[in-house]
Amino acid sequence: MVFPRPFASNGSPGFRRGLCALALLAVLAAGALTASASPAAADFRLCNRTPSRIGVAIGYKENDVWTTEGWWNVAANSCETLLRGDLVARFYYLYAVDYDLGGEWAGKAYMCTRDKEFTIRGVEDCLARGFDRAGFLEVDTKEQRGWTVQLTEANQSSPGGATALPPLGAPMPMPPPNPASRGK
């Protein structure tokens, strides 16, 4: 970048410092313009809004191949990025287990998992191929570039149950009233 000389230099240190400061401001301004012009990265994120540590597996279809991956260990009241970059599908599938209190977030879309870290291609014949089989929840990202799912105790299900997961910012379902607390 070439800057016009506003005045003839007399070689003074103050003048040189002024030119250096002007050049630094120009570089910072160009960097800010470049950063704001580039598109923001989108990710698939999961927030654990429970007091427990949880393990999460995810399933998705990319180029006509089903893939399941796990396990992400997500600390209590924290968030993790499960997939980085723009989403490649509209529907993603989640299965999560509560390490501390038991229970799970499960659904009716059966996919392959295993006890250790995994990436499994294909969802057919899980048991025959030596894998476990779990019911995953369907998450509709509505074809957004990025999505965040929040897991709470209120949307936790018992094994085999299905609970829809609302996106970040959506109201969370209320737990059913406790019959024992009525009339007190």
C-alpha positions in Angstrom: 0.0 0.0 0.0 1.5 3.4 -1.0 0.7 6.5 1.1 1.1 10.0 -0.4 3.6 12.1 1.4 1.6 14.8 3.1 4.7 16.9 3.8 8.3 16.7 3.0 10.2 14.9 5.6 12.8 16.7 7.6 14.1 13.3 9.0 12.7 14.0 12.5 11.9 11.0 14.7 8.4 12.4 15.3 7.6 12.5 11.6 8.8 8.9 11.1 6.6 7.8 14.1 3.6 9.5 12.6 4.1 7.6 9.3 4.5 4.3 11.2 1.3 4.9 13.1 -0.5 5.8 9.9 0.7 2.6 8.2 -0.3 0.5 11.2 -3.8 2.0 11.2 -4.1 1.2 7.5 -3.1 -2.4 8.0 -5.5 -2.8 10.9 -8.3 -1.2 8.9 -7.7 -3.6 6.0 -7.7 -6.6 8.3 -11.0 -5.5 9.8 -12.5 -5.1 6.4 -11.3 -8.6 5.3 -12.6 -10.2 8.5 -16.0 -8.6 8.2 -16.3 -9.5 4.5 -15.6 -13.2 5.0 -18.6 -15.4 5.8 -18.9 -16.7 9.3 -18.3 -20.4 9.9 -21.3 -22.4 10.9 -21.2 -25.5 13.1 -23.4 -28.1 14.7 -23.2 -27.4 18.4 -24.7 -29.1 21.5 -25.2 -27.5 24.8 -25.5 -29.6 27.9 -27.9 -27.7 30.3 -27.9 -30.3 33.0 -25.8 -30.7 36.2 -24.4 -34.0 34.8 -21.6 -35.0 32.4 -23.0 -36.5 29.3 -21.7 -38.5 26.3 -23.0 -37.7 22.9 -23.1 -39.5 19.6 -24.3 -38.0 16.3 -25.5 -39.5 13.0 -25.8 -37.9 9.6 -26.0 -38.7 5.9 -23.4 -37.3 3.6 -23.1 -38.3 -0.1 -25.7 -41.1 0.4 -23.6 -42.7 3.2 -24.9 -42.8 6.7 -22.3 -42.2 9.4 -22.4 -42.2 13.2 -19.7 -40.7 15.3 -19.1 -40.6 19.1 -18.4 -40.0 21.8 -18.1 -36.3 22.8 -17.9 -35.9 26.5 -19.7 -32.7 27.4 -19.3 -31.2 30.9 -22.3 -30.0 32.9 -23.6 -26.6 31.8 -21.3 -26.3 28.8 -21.4 -26.4 25.0 -19.3 -28.4 22.4 -19.0 -28.2 18.7 -19.7 -31.6 17.3 -19.3 -30.8 13.6 -17.3 -27.8 12.2 -18.3 -25.9 9.1 -21.5 -25.5 7.2 -24.0 -28.3 7.7 -24.2 -30.8 4.8 -27.7 -32.1 5.5 -31.0 -31.0 6.8 -31.5 -33.8 9.3 -29.0 -34.9 12.0 -29.5 -37.5 14.7 -28.4 -37.4 18.3 -28.1 -40.0 21.1 -26.8 -38.9 24.5 -26.3 -40.6 27.9 -26.2 -39.1 31.3 -23.0 -40.4 32.9 -23.8 -39.2 36.4 -27.5 -39.7 37.0 -28.3 -42.3 34.3 -31.0 -41.8 31.6 -30.6 -40.8 28.0 -31.8 -38.7 25.2 -33.0 -41.2 22.6 -35.4 -41.6 19.7 -36.7 -44.0 17.1 -34.0 -43.7 14.4 -31.8 -46.7 15.0 -28.1 -46.4 14.2 -24.8 -48.1 15.2 -22.7 -47.1 18.2 -20.0 -48.7 20.3 -18.6 -48.2 23.8 -15.3 -46.6 22.7 -14.7 -43.6 20.4 -16.0 -44.5 16.9 -16.8 -43.5 13.4 -19.1 -46.1 11.8 -20.1 -46.0 8.1 -23.6 -47.5 7.5 -26.5 -48.1 9.9 -27.6 -51.6 8.8 -26.9 -54.8 10.7 -25.2 -53.1 13.6 -25.2 -56.2 15.9 -24.0 -58.5 13.1 -21.1 -56.2 12.4 -20.1 -56.2 16.1 -21.6 -52.8 17.0 -24.2 -51.7 19.5 -27.6 -50.3 18.3 -29.2 -47.2 19.8 -32.2 -45.1 19.0 -31.3 -41.5 17.9 -33.4 -38.4 18.0 -34.0 -36.6 14.7 -32.9 -32.9 14.7 -34.4 -30.9 11.8 -31.9 -28.0 11.1 -34.4 -26.5 8.6 -31.4 -26.3 6.1 -29.6 -23.7 8.2 -25.8 -23.4 7.8 -25.4 -23.9 11.6 -27.4 -25.3 14.4 -27.3 -25.6 18.2 -29.2 -28.2 20.2 -29.8 -27.8 24.0 -30.1 -30.9 26.1 -31.9 -30.4 29.5 -33.3 -32.7 32.1 -36.8 -31.7 30.9 -36.2 -33.2 27.5 -34.3 -36.2 28.7 -36.1 -39.5 28.0 -36.1 -43.0 29.4 -34.6 -45.7 27.3 -36.6 -46.1 24.1 -38.6 -42.9 24.5 -38.5 -40.1 22.0 -38.4 -36.4 22.7 -38.0 -33.7 20.1 -35.1 -31.2 20.7 -35.9 -27.6 20.2 -33.2 -25.3 18.7 -31.2 -22.8 20.7 -33.6 -20.0 21.7 -36.8 -22.0 21.5 -38.8 -22.4 24.7 -37.9 -25.7 26.5 -40.8 -28.1 27.4 -41.9 -28.0 31.0 -41.7 -31.2 33.0 -45.1 -32.8 33.9 -46.5 -31.8 37.2 -45.5 -33.9 40.2 -48.8 -35.6 41.5 -47.3 -35.8 45.0 -47.0 -32.0 45.2 -50.7 -31.3 44.5 -52.8 -29.9 47.4 -49.8 -28.9 49.5 
